[in-house]
Amino acid sequence: MGEQGFAAQERTAVLERMGREHFDILIIGGGITGAGIALDAADRGLKTALVEMQDFAAGTSSRSTKLVHGGLRYLKQFEVKMVAEVGKERAIVFENGPHVTIPERMLLPFHQGGTFNAFTTSVGLLVYDFLAGVKRSERRRMLDIQATLEREPLLKREGLKGSGSYVEYRTDDARLTIEVMKEAVTRGALAVNYAKADKLLYDSGRISGASVTDRVTGKSYEIRASLVINAAGPWVDTLREMDRSKEGKVLRLTKGIHLVFDGERFPLQQAVYFDTPDGRMVFAIPRDGKTYAGTTDTVYEGDTAHPRMTAEDRAYVLQAINGMFPDVKLKVTDVESSWAGVRPLIYEDGKSPSEISRKDEIWESRSGLITIAGGKLTGYRKMSELVVDRAVRELGRLHGQSFRACRTRQIPISGGSVGGSAGWDAFVSKQAAAGAALGLSPETARAWAVRYGSNVERLFAIATRSMKNATETEAALPVEVRVPLLYAMEQEMTVTPSDFFIRRTGALFFQIDEVKRWKQAAIALMAEHAGWSPEQERQYMTELDAYLYEAVTPVEVEAEPGAVKAI
């Protein structure tokens, strides 16, 4: 089916095809787990359909700490098997998508009276290196006070005893999800966003598909499949209720928020993972001229689709930062942007949010609905493999079908064909030169190569076309914004301005002033290409303005549906 099935304008055609054909599996949920399942299933030869009620990655998969991390924190809970597994998976994620995953040295300082000391840090990182199979160049280093302060002069000096240094992997979680989804589509999966499963369909008591409404046009489709997989993240229990199978273990949602600051105001030199007075751990990470920090961990019972930062959340993170970096003296007015997300954790009676396991589990209901719950961004590929293994066994039992074994360990995701991590630097240099030869600035060409990987050639082709034949509306946008926007609509199923500015580029978090500057022209260009009415244009502008407002303005707890209880 190839890339032609992943343009925003082809959504209706894809949904119509879904309504006509019968599938081996229908996946409900377009976050990282659903995308991973779609890729694995399509590659093995299963006829695969996926629907997502919002945009791809709009739930938890665009609202994380943006780390593919090895699970160091789980050593504290003696989750040895989990540390070993996610550590090894992290390396696979990196090799298959170096353009969305960047190794980053992390400093773990320890102070007098803190959670860690030299011994526990050294032993913990040593065990972590061993379990996670960390390569030699990335193994832990122990640093004395002077070396620690050379790495990060902003650290609190009072009581500082030294630090441990280890490697985490920074990622763009939403782009990781979209690249996995694009690869699934290239391998034959059908995937559509803004398509909500309203009703499950049954045949003699066995689940046989779902009735799905296109939230853009309002039209409904019945999609039939031998197996239905519930990968709805925070909404898995909603689907289990529809299936009348919500029993036993259930989800508990916890909320985490992150704050973004300008790098000049919070000039962090290197990523730091530090403990807070209440024993929790917080990340502070420099990224593209900004510094972001988080996260919180509070039980959440509000609107699942729309978690918001509260004044309390913001105060907690600011207090944590100012405690560890006393010279920066950050204030509320320094917060440039923020995001809030919910984690769908499998509830364990009597445990606080920080103690609840991040393990994933697979359940099958009496009707045959397969649910994948819990889990982490880093472990998405392995989780997907387990789900598809189960689906393959079930299809064999039901219809005698057989499929090849999982191969995703070796499959580069879309944009990842750059010669692995070893070939990454040479690839970026070569593409920066190629873009400059077309008339782009070397900085723009390099930035596109870093973000889009081996798909950068497609952006260069759009740039060449657009520089020759730009419409008046297109010409109102600089090439740095125009070309990624055209690419996002044509090849990344970008339906709304918020899809582009939040999940395709992360600009609303890390370049919020640029979003304010170019939003009007970007919406005009999208309207021209998609044929929006003036009313639709106004609606999308209102939605984007609301996100811009919420990024810096906390909500009062009482205003949220339900209540947020801090633990």
HELIX and SHEET records of a PDB file:
HELIX    1   1 GLU A    3  PHE A    6  5                                   4    
HELIX    2   2 ALA A    8  GLU A   10  5                                   3    
HELIX    3   3 ARG A   11  ARG A   20  1                                  10    
HELIX    4   4 ILE A   32  ARG A   44  1                                  13    
HELIX    5   5 THR A   60  SER A   62  5                                   3    
HELIX    6   6 LEU A   72  LEU A   75  5                                   4    
HELIX    7   7 VAL A   80  ASN A   96  1                                  17    
HELIX    8   8 ALA A  118  ALA A  132  1                                  15    
HELIX    9   9 ARG A  136  GLU A  138  5                                   3    
HELIX   10  10 ILE A  145  ARG A  151  1                                   7    
HELIX   11  11 ASP A  173  THR A  186  1                                  14    
HELIX   12  12 GLY A  233  TRP A  235  5                                   3    
HELIX   13  13 VAL A  236  MET A  242  1                                   7    
HELIX   14  14 ALA A  311  MET A  324  1                                  14    
HELIX   15  15 VAL A  332  ASP A  334  5                                   3    
HELIX   16  16 TYR A  380  HIS A  399  1                                  20    
HELIX   17  17 THR A  408  GLN A  410  5                                   3    
HELIX   18  18 SER A  421  GLY A  423  5                                   3    
HELIX   19  19 TRP A  424  ALA A  437  1                                  14    
HELIX   20  20 PRO A  442  TYR A  452  1                                  11    
HELIX   21  21 GLY A  453  ASN A  455  5                                   3    
HELIX   22  22 VAL A  456  ASN A  469  1                                  14    
HELIX   23  23 GLU A  472  ALA A  475  1                                   4    
HELIX   24  24 VAL A  479  GLN A  491  1                                  13    
HELIX   25  25 PRO A  497  SER A  498  1                                   2    
HELIX   26  26 ASP A  499  ARG A  504  3                                   6    
HELIX   27  27 ALA A  507  PHE A  510  1                                   4    
HELIX   28  28 ILE A  512  ALA A  530  1                                  19    
HELIX   29  29 PRO A  534  VAL A  552  1                                  19    
HELIX   30  30 VAL A  557  ALA A  559  5                                   3    
SHEET    1   A 6 LEU A 190  VAL A 192  0                                        
SHEET    2   A 6 THR A  48  VAL A  51  1                                        
SHEET    3   A 6 HIS A  22  ILE A  28  1                                        
SHEET    4   A 6 SER A 220  ASN A 230  1                                        
SHEET    5   A 6 ARG A 206  ASP A 214 -1                                        
SHEET    6   A 6 ALA A 195  ASP A 203 -1                                        
SHEET    1   B 6 LEU A 190  VAL A 192  0                                        
SHEET    2   B 6 THR A  48  VAL A  51  1                                        
SHEET    3   B 6 HIS A  22  ILE A  28  1                                        
SHEET    4   B 6 SER A 220  ASN A 230  1                                        
SHEET    5   B 6 ILE A 370  GLY A 374  1                                        
SHEET    6   B 6 ASP A 360  GLU A 364 -1                                        
SHEET    1   C 9 ARG A 141  LEU A 143  0                                        
SHEET    2   C 9 LEU A 160  THR A 171 -1                                        
SHEET    3   C 9 THR A 101  HIS A 111 -1                                        
SHEET    4   C 9 ALA A 271  ASP A 275  1                                        
SHEET    5   C 9 MET A 281  ARG A 287 -1                                        
SHEET    6   C 9 LYS A 290  GLY A 294 -1                                        
SHEET    7   C 9 LEU A 251  ASP A 262 -1                                        
SHEET    8   C 9 THR A 298  TYR A 300 -1                                        
SHEET    9   C 9 VAL A 564  LYS A 565 -1                                        
SHEET    1   D 8 ARG A 141  LEU A 143  0                                        
SHEET    2   D 8 LEU A 160  THR A 171 -1                                        
SHEET    3   D 8 THR A 101  HIS A 111 -1                                        
SHEET    4   D 8 ALA A 271  ASP A 275  1                                        
SHEET    5   D 8 MET A 281  ARG A 287 -1                                        
SHEET    6   D 8 LYS A 290  GLY A 294 -1                                        
SHEET    7   D 8 LEU A 251  ASP A 262 -1                                        
SHEET    8   D 8 SER A 337  ILE A 346 -1                                        
END                                                                             
